[in-house]
Amino acid sequence: MLWHVENHSSPRAAAFFDLDKTVIAKSSTLTFSKSFYQGGLINRRAVLRTAYAQFVFLAGGADHDQMERMREYLSALCRGWNVQQVKEIVAETLHDLIDPIIYDEAASLIEEHHTAGRDVVIVSTSGAEVVEPIGELLGADRVVATRMVVGEDGCFTGEVEYYAYGPTKAEAIKELAASEGYDLARCYAYSDSMTDVPMLESVGHPYAVNPDRALRREAVSRQWPILDFHRPVRLKQRIPAFKVPPRPALVAMAAVGAAAATAGLVWYASRRRTTTA
């Protein structure tokens, strides 16, 4: 599109991607609700409630009070879930549920950044048990995700250990830049949400993707490019074929004990129609 290949003698660069509604067309965690039901983690009422939450998420119309109620609900919902069981459910259903909702445009961007010599980092408020496998599916180099506290019994306590949201995402990017030698002025970032303005403004090349109303206004005022993604296509159906270059195993910045259900819990606390940058 508009990028040059990185010179190996130049400082390294990366492309940072939010996940939900930026790379994939739905909420990553809520998409697994039926699988969690089939695995015995939630009941039918919870499935219906998460289906409604998915609708609200896609419509972008929930207010702060609705978000807080859902955050509390999902926090209680995932308490006591066995971490290994969550991982197994996600692994078993990942391709069937996530592959069909990956935006073709996002997959192309990821491929182009890799071709240009940049690392690709998924930075998501969702829980690591969901984000890490999706990152691996996409060929990402690193993942930053929310993680939950895990008790000695191997189950989630319902408490948040690390919350990848808003300013925390920007801090994680800066820490990665320091440790990996990224030149932030040469880095790219993509998000749909006003809550990610701190992440977007921390790089030299910010992009608003399918932005909510507040982010669209912000992008226009700051003259940030706005991208509209609307073609979910299975990776194996893409032409030319989606290429994931050989690379070391995915590095997870927040890999220890993040709940799949956490994404709902922390996402609902964060996806507010009006936020401060």
DRENTI-695181 format. One record per residue (C-alpha): residue number from 1; residue in one letter; chain; x, z, y. Coordinates in nm, 4 decimals. Layout:
BEGIN
<NUM A A <X Z Y>>;
...
This chain:
BEGIN
<1 M A <0.0000 0.0000 0.0000>>;
<2 L A <0.2060 0.1269 0.2912>>;
<3 W A <0.5030 0.3095 0.1444>>;
<4 H A <0.8644 0.2270 0.0830>>;
<5 V A <1.0650 0.3342 -0.2198>>;
<6 E A <1.2560 0.6542 -0.1553>>;
<7 N A <1.6294 0.6178 -0.1143>>;
<8 H A <1.8037 0.8500 -0.3609>>;
<9 S A <2.0395 0.9624 -0.0845>>;
<10 S A <1.7441 1.0644 0.1336>>;
<11 P A <1.5709 1.4032 0.1141>>;
<12 R A <1.3128 1.4168 -0.1642>>;
<13 A A <0.9424 1.3786 -0.0926>>;
<14 A A <0.6153 1.4553 -0.2670>>;
<15 A A <0.2452 1.3707 -0.2527>>;
<16 F A <0.0116 1.6717 -0.2639>>;
<17 F A <-0.3416 1.6143 -0.3933>>;
<18 D A <-0.6439 1.8401 -0.3805>>;
<19 L A <-0.8427 1.7886 -0.7019>>;
<20 D A <-1.2215 1.8174 -0.6713>>;
<21 K A <-1.3830 1.5246 -0.4842>>;
<22 T A <-1.0346 1.3959 -0.4013>>;
<23 V A <-0.8935 1.2911 -0.7388>>;
<24 I A <-1.2054 1.3479 -0.9481>>;
<25 A A <-1.5676 1.2940 -0.8507>>;
<26 K A <-1.7008 1.6411 -0.9395>>;
<27 S A <-1.6052 2.0075 -0.9526>>;
<28 S A <-1.3423 2.0381 -1.2255>>;
<29 T A <-1.4620 2.3752 -1.3509>>;
<30 L A <-1.8370 2.3222 -1.3300>>;
<31 T A <-1.7934 2.0032 -1.5315>>;
<32 F A <-1.6992 2.2168 -1.8338>>;
<33 S A <-2.0112 2.4360 -1.8252>>;
<34 K A <-2.1822 2.2622 -2.1187>>;
<35 S A <-1.8634 2.2968 -2.3244>>;
<36 F A <-1.8435 2.6670 -2.2396>>;
<37 Y A <-2.2061 2.7007 -2.3520>>;
<38 Q A <-2.1334 2.5254 -2.6811>>;
<39 G A <-1.8340 2.7541 -2.7260>>;
<40 G A <-2.0529 3.0613 -2.6815>>;
<41 L A <-1.9022 3.1726 -2.3494>>;
<42 I A <-2.2177 3.1278 -2.1412>>;
<43 N A <-2.5912 3.1103 -2.2085>>;
<44 R A <-2.8404 2.8358 -2.1301>>;
<45 R A <-2.9440 2.9984 -1.8038>>;
<46 A A <-2.5825 2.9886 -1.6862>>;
<47 V A <-2.5618 2.6197 -1.7774>>;
<48 L A <-2.8638 2.5454 -1.5617>>;
<49 R A <-2.7238 2.7526 -1.2780>>;
<50 T A <-2.3883 2.5745 -1.2864>>;
<51 A A <-2.5688 2.2388 -1.2989>>;
<52 Y A <-2.7436 2.3373 -0.9765>>;
<53 A A <-2.4091 2.4511 -0.8330>>;
<54 Q A <-2.2607 2.1104 -0.9174>>;
<55 F A <-2.5463 1.9452 -0.7264>>;
<56 V A <-2.4873 2.1711 -0.4255>>;
<57 F A <-2.1150 2.0966 -0.4413>>;
<58 L A <-2.1690 1.7206 -0.4438>>;
<59 A A <-2.4294 1.7405 -0.1683>>;
<60 G A <-2.2027 1.9629 0.0407>>;
<61 G A <-2.4920 2.1641 0.1720>>;
<62 A A <-2.4275 2.5246 0.0669>>;
<63 D A <-2.3976 2.7827 0.3406>>;
<64 H A <-2.1694 3.0867 0.3448>>;
<65 D A <-2.4237 3.3255 0.1915>>;
<66 Q A <-2.4949 3.0885 -0.0975>>;
<67 M A <-2.1227 3.0531 -0.1586>>;
<68 E A <-2.0712 3.4274 -0.1669>>;
<69 R A <-2.3564 3.4823 -0.4103>>;
<70 M A <-2.2207 3.2168 -0.6444>>;
<71 R A <-1.8667 3.3546 -0.6156>>;
<72 E A <-1.9879 3.6976 -0.7231>>;
<73 Y A <-2.1941 3.5485 -1.0041>>;
<74 L A <-1.9089 3.3427 -1.1466>>;
<75 S A <-1.6628 3.6290 -1.1106>>;
<76 A A <-1.8860 3.8415 -1.3316>>;
<77 L A <-1.9515 3.5473 -1.5637>>;
<78 C A <-1.5891 3.4886 -1.6640>>;
<79 R A <-1.5042 3.8574 -1.7089>>;
<80 G A <-1.4243 3.9178 -2.0750>>;
<81 W A <-1.3639 3.5526 -2.1643>>;
<82 N A <-1.0802 3.5068 -2.4120>>;
<83 V A <-0.8041 3.3041 -2.2462>>;
<84 Q A <-0.7000 3.1205 -2.5604>>;
<85 Q A <-1.0576 3.0185 -2.6335>>;
<86 V A <-1.0961 2.8794 -2.2812>>;
<87 K A <-0.7755 2.6782 -2.3228>>;
<88 E A <-0.8927 2.5382 -2.6543>>;
<89 I A <-1.2331 2.4363 -2.5176>>;
<90 V A <-1.0730 2.2603 -2.2207>>;
<91 A A <-0.8222 2.0817 -2.4464>>;
<92 E A <-1.0926 1.9639 -2.6863>>;
<93 T A <-1.3241 1.8231 -2.4194>>;
<94 L A <-1.0774 1.7191 -2.1462>>;
<95 H A <-1.0725 1.3456 -2.2132>>;
<96 D A <-1.4476 1.3126 -2.2654>>;
<97 L A <-1.5356 1.5073 -1.9496>>;
<98 I A <-1.2569 1.4386 -1.6997>>;
<99 D A <-1.1285 1.0887 -1.7779>>;
<100 P A <-1.4600 0.9205 -1.6776>>;
<101 I A <-1.4731 1.0932 -1.3368>>;
<102 I A <-1.1192 1.0190 -1.2144>>;
<103 Y A <-1.1324 0.8010 -0.9039>>;
<104 D A <-0.9689 0.4655 -0.9621>>;
<105 E A <-0.8361 0.4768 -0.6066>>;
<106 A A <-0.6742 0.8168 -0.6639>>;
<107 A A <-0.5127 0.7033 -0.9896>>;
<108 S A <-0.3699 0.4032 -0.8048>>;
<109 L A <-0.2291 0.6293 -0.5328>>;
<110 I A <-0.0657 0.8563 -0.7893>>;
<111 E A <0.0900 0.5561 -0.9585>>;
<112 E A <0.2154 0.4160 -0.6279>>;
<113 H A <0.3729 0.7455 -0.5229>>;
<114 H A <0.5538 0.7716 -0.8562>>;
<115 T A <0.6735 0.4123 -0.8210>>;
<116 A A <0.8051 0.4991 -0.4746>>;
<117 G A <1.0048 0.7881 -0.6239>>;
<118 R A <0.7902 1.0755 -0.5007>>;
<119 D A <0.6752 1.3744 -0.7030>>;
<120 V A <0.3008 1.4225 -0.7427>>;
<121 V A <0.1655 1.7772 -0.7058>>;
<122 I A <-0.1957 1.8829 -0.7720>>;
<123 V A <-0.2880 2.1720 -0.5395>>;
<124 S A <-0.6264 2.3152 -0.6343>>;
<125 T A <-0.8353 2.6259 -0.5815>>;
<126 S A <-0.9574 2.5743 -0.9367>>;
<127 G A <-0.8166 2.7834 -1.2189>>;
<128 A A <-0.4953 2.6819 -1.3912>>;
<129 E A <-0.6543 2.6576 -1.7367>>;
<130 V A <-0.8473 2.3598 -1.6012>>;
<131 V A <-0.6001 2.2223 -1.3476>>;
<132 E A <-0.2903 2.2139 -1.5674>>;
<133 P A <-0.4391 1.9899 -1.8400>>;
<134 I A <-0.5886 1.7600 -1.5757>>;
<135 G A <-0.2519 1.7434 -1.4010>>;
<136 E A <-0.0873 1.6470 -1.7292>>;
<137 L A <-0.3539 1.3828 -1.7908>>;
<138 L A <-0.2788 1.2349 -1.4486>>;
<139 G A <0.0981 1.2463 -1.4950>>;
<140 A A <0.1479 1.5033 -1.2165>>;
<141 D A <0.4882 1.6681 -1.1855>>;
<142 R A <0.3625 2.0069 -1.0692>>;
<143 V A <0.0467 2.2080 -1.0318>>;
<144 V A <-0.0504 2.4824 -0.7895>>;
<145 A A <-0.3687 2.6612 -0.8993>>;
<146 T A <-0.5554 2.9898 -0.8823>>;
<147 R A <-0.4807 3.2390 -1.1567>>;
<148 M A <-0.6812 3.5326 -1.2832>>;
<149 V A <-0.5647 3.8680 -1.4149>>;
<150 V A <-0.5529 3.8796 -1.7946>>;
<151 G A <-0.5922 4.2135 -1.9726>>;
<152 E A <-0.3925 4.3366 -2.2699>>;
<153 D A <-0.6746 4.2127 -2.4924>>;
<154 G A <-0.6076 3.8540 -2.3824>>;
<155 C A <-0.9293 3.8346 -2.1819>>;
<156 F A <-0.9960 3.7798 -1.8119>>;
<157 T A <-1.0653 4.0966 -1.6178>>;
<158 G A <-1.2553 3.9127 -1.3412>>;
<159 E A <-0.9858 3.9964 -1.0830>>;
<160 V A <-0.7899 3.7293 -0.8976>>;
<161 E A <-0.4108 3.7468 -0.9219>>;
<162 Y A <-0.3261 3.4430 -0.7084>>;
<163 Y A <-0.5755 3.2611 -0.4870>>;
<164 A A <-0.4819 2.8998 -0.4071>>;
<165 Y A <-0.7032 2.8504 -0.1054>>;
<166 G A <-0.6672 2.7451 0.2583>>;
<167 P A <-0.3466 2.8792 0.4147>>;
<168 T A <-0.2200 2.9850 0.0712>>;
<169 K A <-0.2040 2.6195 -0.0325>>;
<170 A A <0.0093 2.5426 0.2717>>;
<171 E A <0.2400 2.8339 0.1899>>;
<172 A A <0.2802 2.7076 -0.1666>>;
<173 I A <0.3700 2.3610 -0.0398>>;
<174 K A <0.6337 2.5041 0.1929>>;
<175 E A <0.7784 2.7142 -0.0892>>;
<176 L A <0.7942 2.4063 -0.3110>>;
<177 A A <0.9603 2.2080 -0.0336>>;
<178 A A <1.2267 2.4761 -0.0003>>;
<179 S A <1.2916 2.5023 -0.3744>>;
<180 E A <1.2737 2.1297 -0.4545>>;
<181 G A <1.4325 1.9912 -0.1393>>;
<182 Y A <1.1245 1.8055 -0.0161>>;
<183 D A <1.1290 1.6842 0.3426>>;
<184 L A <0.7754 1.7753 0.4533>>;
<185 A A <0.7881 1.5170 0.7318>>;
<186 R A <0.8166 1.2521 0.4593>>;
<187 C A <0.5491 1.4074 0.2343>>;
<188 Y A <0.1841 1.3085 0.1889>>;
<189 A A <-0.1281 1.5205 0.1392>>;
<190 Y A <-0.4857 1.4314 0.0438>>;
<191 S A <-0.8020 1.6431 0.0587>>;
<192 D A <-1.1772 1.6266 0.1135>>;
<193 S A <-1.2253 1.9730 0.2630>>;
<194 M A <-1.1907 2.1355 0.6031>>;
<195 T A <-1.0472 2.4386 0.4233>>;
<196 D A <-0.7382 2.2301 0.3452>>;
<197 V A <-0.6440 2.1552 0.7058>>;
<198 P A <-0.3440 2.3945 0.6774>>;
<199 M A <-0.2176 2.1884 0.3817>>;
<200 L A <-0.2796 1.8580 0.5557>>;
<201 E A <-0.1107 1.9563 0.8796>>;
<202 S A <0.1997 2.0814 0.6960>>;
<203 V A <0.3047 1.7268 0.5953>>;
<204 G A <0.3988 1.4175 0.7895>>;
<205 H A <0.1359 1.1951 0.6288>>;
<206 P A <-0.2055 1.3680 0.5947>>;
<207 Y A <-0.5101 1.1811 0.4610>>;
<208 A A <-0.8737 1.2875 0.4576>>;
<209 V A <-1.0409 1.1668 0.1365>>;
<210 N A <-1.4212 1.1642 0.1118>>;
<211 P A <-1.4117 1.4268 0.3882>>;
<212 D A <-1.6852 1.6797 0.4546>>;
<213 R A <-1.8346 1.6633 0.8024>>;
<214 A A <-1.6003 1.9171 0.9550>>;
<215 L A <-1.2875 1.7525 0.8133>>;
<216 R A <-1.4089 1.4087 0.9195>>;
<217 R A <-1.4406 1.5320 1.2774>>;
<218 E A <-1.0970 1.6937 1.2555>>;
<219 A A <-0.9404 1.3787 1.1101>>;
<220 V A <-1.0900 1.1624 1.3833>>;
<221 S A <-0.9684 1.3988 1.6561>>;
<222 R A <-0.6169 1.4120 1.5068>>;
<223 Q A <-0.6145 1.0410 1.4193>>;
<224 W A <-0.5566 1.1110 1.0517>>;
<225 P A <-0.6431 0.8205 0.8192>>;
<226 I A <-0.9742 0.8554 0.6334>>;
<227 L A <-1.0072 0.7205 0.2795>>;
<228 D A <-1.3319 0.6724 0.0873>>;
<229 F A <-1.2998 0.6901 -0.2914>>;
<230 H A <-1.6071 0.5904 -0.4894>>;
<231 R A <-1.5009 0.4179 -0.8134>>;
<232 P A <-1.4588 0.6586 -1.1060>>;
<233 V A <-1.2981 0.4570 -1.3876>>;
<234 R A <-1.1499 0.5720 -1.7186>>;
<235 L A <-0.7716 0.5554 -1.7013>>;
<236 K A <-0.7486 0.3350 -2.0094>>;
<237 Q A <-0.9921 0.0856 -1.8543>>;
<238 R A <-0.7896 0.0387 -1.5362>>;
<239 I A <-0.6303 -0.2982 -1.4668>>;
<240 P A <-0.3380 -0.3013 -1.4404>>;
<241 A A <-0.3066 -0.0190 -1.6920>>;
<242 F A <-0.2391 0.3233 -1.5441>>;
<243 K A <0.1307 0.3931 -1.5959>>;
<244 V A <0.2711 0.7428 -1.6236>>;
<245 P A <0.6517 0.7206 -1.6083>>;
<246 P A <0.8519 0.9362 -1.8504>>;
<247 R A <0.9154 1.2739 -1.6878>>;
<248 P A <0.9866 1.6360 -1.7749>>;
<249 A A <0.6976 1.8522 -1.8870>>;
<250 L A <0.4466 1.9485 -1.6202>>;
<251 V A <0.5664 2.2400 -1.4107>>;
<252 A A <0.2872 2.4819 -1.3201>>;
<253 M A <0.3389 2.6867 -1.0074>>;
<254 A A <0.0592 2.9244 -1.1054>>;
<255 A A <0.0499 2.8837 -1.4781>>;
<256 V A <-0.0011 3.2365 -1.6005>>;
<257 G A <-0.3542 3.3371 -1.6848>>;
<258 A A <-0.5830 3.1366 -1.4555>>;
<259 A A <-0.9401 3.1220 -1.5740>>;
<260 A A <-1.1209 2.7969 -1.6164>>;
<261 A A <-1.4216 2.9663 -1.4635>>;
<262 T A <-1.2163 3.0922 -1.1759>>;
<263 A A <-1.2402 2.7638 -1.0007>>;
<264 G A <-1.6074 2.8177 -0.9534>>;
<265 L A <-1.5495 3.1712 -0.8439>>;
<266 V A <-1.2804 3.0970 -0.5902>>;
<267 W A <-1.4099 2.7574 -0.4967>>;
<268 Y A <-1.7458 2.9009 -0.3930>>;
<269 A A <-1.5702 3.1531 -0.1757>>;
<270 S A <-1.3760 2.8750 -0.0075>>;
<271 R A <-1.6040 2.5716 0.0297>>;
<272 R A <-1.7670 2.6773 0.3542>>;
<273 R A <-1.9197 2.4330 0.5899>>;
<274 T A <-1.7460 2.5942 0.8866>>;
<275 T A <-1.3950 2.7333 0.8587>>;
<276 T A <-1.1008 2.7836 1.0820>>;
<277 A A <-0.7861 2.5835 1.0285>>;
